[in-house]
Amino acid sequence: MPKITEILFDCDNTLVLSEELAFEACADLANEILAKYNIPDRYTGPELLNEFVGQNFRGMVVNLQKKFGFEIPGPEMEKYVSMEEDRVIAKLKRDAKPCVGCSEELVKLYKAKKYGMAVVSSSALRRVQASIEKVDQAQYFPKDHIFSAATSLPKPTSKPDPAIYLHACKVIGKEPGECVAVEDSKSGTLSAVRAGIPVIGYVGSYDGSEKQKEMTETLKGLGVGVVMQNWNEFPQCLEAIEKQ
């Protein structure tokens, strides 16, 4: 295995506790869309989070269209994507907090200067930037090493498509095997694994030991080498990956 020189961090619920806030903000908009297209089903924020965790709003709406059999014209889709982004960013700027113990590990990594660090997210770039700025993590990442599947690619996409990880590796100048991804979700893990990047799973943002245990098994089943419940386990998990 090549020497690991770059760590690629997912943002939502990996660096920043943002997923619950984001899905609260977009549930109302998703329900407005369903109502407009005469779909009787409605979602709460937690229900959206459970079904679409790890996907951006565009990916979520694409899957809602498939699930309920309707189609949103392109210009209207772009309008909804922009509306959702504005609503979520406002909430994140007000309420976002770092994942417990994450910032402390970022400080250590930044000071050690052994690894490059980047953010690789499904979420819109403005949202990612708002999240890491709110929790004072932006200082640890070069501005041109913050990547968004919704914004950074010629054609917007969402994890589990590996395109954003492959794009990040190309821009940074690394082979996938020289990187490690840190992911909390099924879709994010699949994105990294399909790009050929080893993954450290993180389940500490999930509520309760049972859900954390369930997600640990899910991520391992997708090819995750090691899973951490707390960020203070990160050095040992990274060492385990490097020894493989």
N, C-alpha and C positions, 0 to 999 in steps of 0.2 A: 504494500500500500504506500502511495506517495506520502511525503511529509506534509502534515497539516499546517497551512500557513494563513488560512482565512476562516473566520467564523461569520456565518450568515444567520442573522437573527430575524425570525418572524416578529412582527410588531404586536398585533392584537392578542392580548391575554398571554403573551410571552414576555415582552418587555413592559407593556402598559396594560392595565386592567381597563380595557376599552370595549370589549365585545358586548357586555350587558348594556352599557350606555348607548352604544351604537344601535343595537337592535331595538332598544326602547324608542329611540328617535325615528327609526325607519319603519316600525310596525304600523304607525298611523298612515304613513304614505303607502305602504304595501296594501293596507286595507282600502285606501282610497282608490287604488288601481283596481283591486278586485271588485269593488262596488261599481266602478265605471263600466267594467266589462260584464256586469251582471252575474258575478260569481258570488254565491252566498257565504262561502267560507270566510272566516276572519282569524287573524293571528294576534296573539299577545307577543310582547318582546321576548319572553323566555321561550315561547313555542317556536318563534323564528330562529332563535339562537340554537335551540336543540336540533332543528332540522337543517339549518344552513351554516353552522359554525365553520369558519375558515374561508367562506366565500365572500366576495365583495357584492355590493348591491346589484350590479349588472348581472353577475352570475346567478344571484338569487332570483331575480325577476325572470331571467331566461328559464330557470327551472320551474318557476311558478307557471309560466306560459305552457311549458310542456305538461305539467301536472294537471292543469285545468283546461287545457285545450283552447287557448286564445292567443292572439298575436298583436303586439304593440308595434305600430309603425316606427321606423328608425328615428325621425326627428322627435317624436313624443318620448321615446326611450331616453334620448339624450337629455330632454327636459327633466325627466324624473330622476336620472342619475345626478344631474346638477342640483336639483332640489334636495335630494337625500344627503348629498355631500355637505351642503350648507347647514342643514339641520344637525347632522352628526357633529360637525366641527364645532358648532356653537356649544353643544353639550360637552364635548371633550375639553374645550378650553375652560369650561367652568368646573368640571367634576373629575377629570381623569386623574388616576393615581398610578404609580409604578407597581409592577408585580412585586410582591414581598421578597426582599433580598436581592432583587435583580440589579439595582443601581450600584450596590456595594460590589458585586462581581464585575460590573462594567468598569468601575474605577480601577480595580486591580488589573484587569486586562489592559486597560488604556495605559496605565503607568508602566507595566511590564514591557509593552511594545514588542511582544513575541509574535503576536498575530495581528493581521489586518482585521477590521470589523466593518460589516455592512448590514443594512436592514433590507430584507426582501419580503415584501408584503403583497397581498391581494388588493388591499385598500388603496383608494385614490391617494396620490402623492401629497396633496394638501392636508388630507386627514392624517397621514402618517407623520408629516412634519408637525402638525398641531399637537399630536399625541406626545411625541418625544420632546418637543419644546416645553409643553406644559409640565412634564415631570423632570425636566432638566437633564435629559439624556442626549440631546442633540449634539452636545459638545464632544461626544465620544465617536462620532461617525463623520467621515468626510461628506460634504454636501452632495458630491456626485456619486456617492456610494449608498444612496437611499433609493431603493427601486420599488416600483409599483406596477403590478400586473394590469391595473386599470389605466395607468398613465404613461409608463415608461416604454411601452411597446408600440410598434407601428399599428398593430391591431389589438385593441383592448381585449383582455381575457381574464381568467381567474384561476387560482389554484383549484383543482389538482393538475391543470395543465402545467407541464414543466417549463414552459417558455420563459417565464420570468426568472427562474433560477439559471437557465442556460444563458439568458441575456446578461444577468449579473456577472456570471463567471467570465463571459467574453469581455465585458467592459472593464472589469477589475484586472483581467489578464491572468486568470487562474484556470486550471483544469478542474472539473468537478471533484476528482479524487483528492485535490489539495485543500478542499473545503470541508467544513462541518456545518450542517444546518441545525438550528434549534427550533423545534416546532411543537405546538400544543394540539393541533387538530388533525383529523383524518385527511382532509383535503390538502392541507399544507404538507403533511408527511408524504403523501403520494406524489405531490409536485416535486419535492426534493429527491425522493427515491427514484422517480422516473428520469430525473436529470442525472442520476448516478452519483448523488451526494450522500454520504453517510449522515445519519440523523441522530441527534440527542432529543429524546422526547421530554416534554415538560407537562406535568399534569397538576401542578400546584394551584392553578387558577380554577379548577373544577371544585364545585361544592361537595364536601363530604367524602369520607374515606371510600364508600362504596363506588361512587362515580369515578373517583381517582383510580381505584383498582380496575374498574371496567375499562377506562381509557388506557391504562397501562397495557392491558392485554390486547386491546384494539391496535394500539400503535406498534407493539411488538409483532403482532400478526401481519403488519404491513411492511415489516423489515427494519424497524427501529432497533439499533444495537443496544442502547441503554436508555433508561427512563429515569428522570429525577422528579421527586415530589417537591423539593425545596431547592432554591437557587444556591444554597451553600454546598450542595452536592455537585455543582458544576465542574470544579477542578478534577474530581475523581472520575466523573463521567467522560470528560474530555481525554483524560489519561487512558481510560479504558478503550476509547475509540482509536487513539493513536497506537495502541499496542496490538490492534487487530491486524 
